[in-house]
Structures are given as structure tokens and as C-alpha cells.
Amino acid sequence: MILLNMDLIPMKAHFFLFNSGTAPIVPFLPTYAKQLGFSPLIVGLIYTFLPIMGMIAKPIMGVAADRFRCQKLLFQSCLLLTIISLFAILFVPAIPSESKVELHCNQESFLKICSLNNVNSSTSDPNKISYVMLNCNGNTTFLGSLCDTWGVKEYCSKLTSSEFVEDFNIEFKAKLIPYHASDLDCLFIKIASVQFDDKKWHIPYCNGKLLKSTCQMQYNSDALNQIANLSEVNLFSKYQFWILTTLLVLSWIGMAVVVSIGDAICFSLLGDFPNLYGNQRLWGAIGWGVFAILSGYLVDAFSHGKTNKDYTIVFYLMAFMLSLNLLVTFKIKYNANRFTSSISKDIGKLFLDCRIIVFCIWCILVGICTALIWNFLFIFLEELSKGSGSETKDWIKTLEGLIMAVQCFGGELPFFFLSGWILKKIGHLNAMSLVLFIFGIRFLLYSMLTDPWWCLPIELFQGFTYSILYATMASYASLVAPPGTENTVQGLVGAIFEGLGVSTGSFIGGILFSKMDGAMVFRICGSTAVLSSVLHALTHFFLKHNQQTNLLEDKGLVLQLWKYLS
């Protein structure tokens, strides 16, 4: 007969609801920010800053929780902060995609775009440039061309009208074609046809000398964004950037503290059975997987026929699920019984051990790897989808939802369930080396992709690179934490993982993805991760032979392998 610990049911419900609430929003935030008008470099910079704020918040909140024994109150307050700040992101306005260009009309018509960024041949891709809206300054000569050669008859009457104004604005839609010529920092893009209020398409050409007009151009094109939009420096002066960054910081702090204090509460409830942590945490994987599929499909379904993806429905879904989570937390029976009067002294002694220092370095390395998946995998796949046909591009959010489902049900769920057994068999230290090695293999496989759909089987590695990673990191921190410092140690480990690791990965990733092809980025990072796994295993092999430490009993696969080879 299976005995069910009733005290752990609210904790299981928390993991399920918290991940169900964050799954519809968190994975899509980088692509949502890109849709608002932020470049991958800016997204990378923002996501560099976010974990640093989490790094500051986690240990501070952890110390406060241990000192004042207010874990549950802080836990609930940060969950409420997460709900409010994430939902508010829905109302951040997009940066206007508008640039000043010059219309040149002769035997053919061109748009002259002078860029702050480098002009390159990528703009010749017909899938990247299609339609723009133009608002041009007009005069008598321009009006005459509209009437005589463009064939827009509604302007003929204005030439003879008594109310005619010499200078006026003309607004129309222009269809661009993938032919261009460049001159220094300027690009000339040919206009195939134009459309006015009559909804008819007209061929724009002018007889006689070259006619020029200054226009404001509105567009929805990544390629035009690269050559005509604001530079990254100018984006910092936009209020949209600061609103989005502030809300992301608040939400990140809220989520970071909820996770670290939630883990400490969970280990406290488990008592002498920390190996059962994975059995609680797997409910989070179930929630994430179910709502990842649902949210991806909902975004695509509600975006049908629209130029941009519509994320409104998933913001409301997030708010509903996290609100349920907040209600459930009142049912968690938790009392902080252990207390220490010298938190800083106990923590200081802990960090004198060489194995703890190596553990912290490992947390940074896996944090860097995790950042590449969290912040840049979907951007990489969306770029890849542009060369895979319109069908893949139309259903890219559904694919991303399926990716998260495979990560959860094929990777996280079974490996959270098996994590206690795996750690018991191979030990924490060897599990750390294995996680780095699997990260490397995963990245190298990404670098070989030609079709985004082939990403699905690769996501089975999520079992190692998330479930085993997280179970190893959290349980190791719980085992080494001196009594009464559990929240502080979990906060510090989380701060190192996110504040140093994830932030560094976001910064490096933002630079690399803006400078080179995504496949090359994953190839470089994959090779580095494999090398790091070997160095990590060798480091612990030499520590095991040169230092006497009773910190943890760890059966070493590396030691067994060495004996076998000898």
C-alpha cells in the first residue's frame, strides 16, 4: 500500500501551478521583446541584467527569511509580485517601426534608405521584405505624376480644386521587390506597385526629370529593421525600453525568490528524505509541459490572419494559474524550527572547502549553457524557419509549444522521477560532469539543424540538462547547508547559477548571435561544454586523491574508470 504524505500535496500543487503559470509567458518573452522592436543584442543585454538582480535578491531574501523566520510570507509576497509584473508586460507599447526615407521617381521608383547600421545583401531576400506604408511630402509636380503616370484619378481633381494646398502629405501602401543597389551607407529598393484608398495597384513611374520626396516609412520587417530602425544606443532613450526592463526585473526577482525559498520549504518538509525532491518537482514538469503545448497553440490560433503574433490570451492564462498558486500556498504547513545566530560565520566556513568552490564554478558553467537555451533557442529556430517554408513559419509557436512539451514529458518528468536513484548510483559530483557533457552534445546537435522540426528529438536531453542539473544543484546545496541556513544557501546557489551563470550566458549569447550565425554559436558553445565536462571530472579526480574531505560520501565513476584503465 502506498502511503501519501498529505503535507506534501500543497507543495506538489505549488510546483504544478507555478510552472503552469510561467510556461505560457516566460519562454516567449525574448521573442515577444523582439516583436516589440528590440534587437537580439538588446534582448541579450536585458537578460544579462535580469539574473544579476536575481543574484542580489536571492541571498538577501534568503538571509531575511532565515533571520526573521518569515519564509512563507516572503514566498507569497514574491509570487504576487510575479503575477502583477508579468501581466503588466502585456501593456508595454511597441517601439514604432518608422524611419525617414526618400522616394525617387523616374522611369522606375525606388526608396532610398540611409542606415545607421551596416547595409548588407541579406535585404535581397524576397521573404524578408514585402509591404510598407509611406507618408510622403507632396507638391504640384508630384500630384501631376500621381494623376498622369501613376493613374490615381482621385488626385486629378485636386489639381484644379480651389482648395488646393501647395504642400501636402500623400499616404499609400508600397510593394517592394527583392532588387536593390547600394551606395555607401544607403540602399535603393525598387517599388513594384503602390495602393491608395481605391484599393487598386498602380505602377509608380514619372516622366521627365527625377522627382524626389521625403517620406515616413512604417514597416514590419526584420530585414528593414536591421538597416533602417533605431540603433541600439538610441533605444536606451525610449520609454518602452525602460518600462519593459523594469517589469522584467520585478518579475525575475519575484520568480527567483519563489523558486529558491520554495525549494528550501520543500526540503524542510521532506526532512530526512531529500532524495524524494524529484518526486515533488516532477509535478512542475507536468504543468509546464501541458501549458506549453496549450499556450503555443493558442498564440498561433489567436494570431491567424494577423501580421504579428497575438500573445494576449497567454498573459491572462498566466495570471489565472499563478493566482490559483497563490491561494494554494496558504495550505502549505511550514514552520521554521531551526535557527542559527551566526549565519555569516557558518556560510563563510562552508566556502573554504575546495569542493564547494568547484561546485560554484560548475553552477556558473551550467548557468551559461542554460541561458543559451532559455533566451536564444527560439530566436534561432524562428530564424531557421524562415528558410523552411511558410507553413513552418505560420506554426512556429505551435512548434515551440511542442518543444517545451517534449522537454517536460520526454525529458524532465521521467528524470525528475529517477533523479534520486541516479544521484544515489553515480553521486553528485559525477552527475555534474555528466550534465556538462550532455549540454555539449545538445548544442552540437543544434548546430547541425536545417529544419526546426528536427529539434524535437534533441529536446529529450532536457532530462539531463534540467532535471538532473536542478536536482543535483538543489539537493547538494541542501546537504551541505549548516542547520538554520537552508534558505540562505539555496539563495546563494541560485544567485550564482542565475546571477553569474545565466547573466554571463545572456551577455555572451547576445553578442554572439548578433555577430554570427546561430549554428556557429551552438557549435562553439557545444565544444566548450564538452571540454568543461572533462576538466570538471579531472578536477574532482585530483581532489579525491589529494585532499581528505568528509563533506559528502560520493561514489566516483571517474575513480572507477581510472581503476579499470589501470
Secondary structure, DSSP 4 states (H G I P E B T S, - for coil): -PPP-GGGHHHHHHHHHHHHHHTTTGGGHHHHHHHTT--HHHHHHHHHHHHHHHHHHHHHHHHHHHHHT-HHHHHHHHHHHHHHHHHHGGGPPPPP-EEEEEEEESSSEEEEEE-SS---GGGG-TTT--EEEEEEEE-HHHHHHHHHTS--GGGHHHHS-TT--SSEEEEEEEEEEEEEEEETTEEEEEEEEEE-TT--EE----SSS-EEEEEEEEE--HHHHHHHS--HHHHTTSHHHHHHHHHHHHHHHHHHHHHHHHHHHHHHHHTT-GGGHHHHHHHHHHHHHHHHHHHHHHHHHHTTT-SS---HHHHHHHHHHHHHHHHHHTT---------S-HHHHHHHHTTSHHHHHHHHHHHHHHHHHHHHHHHHHHHHHHHHTTS-HHHHHTHHHHHHHHHHIIIIIIIHHHHHHHHHHHHHH-HHHHHHHHHHHHHHHHHHHTT-SSGGGHHHHGGGHIIIIIIHHHHHHHHHHHHSPTT-HHHHHHHHHIIIIIIIIHHHHHHHHHHHHHS-HHHHHHHHHHHHHHHHHHHHHHHHHHHHH----S-----HHHHHHHHH-
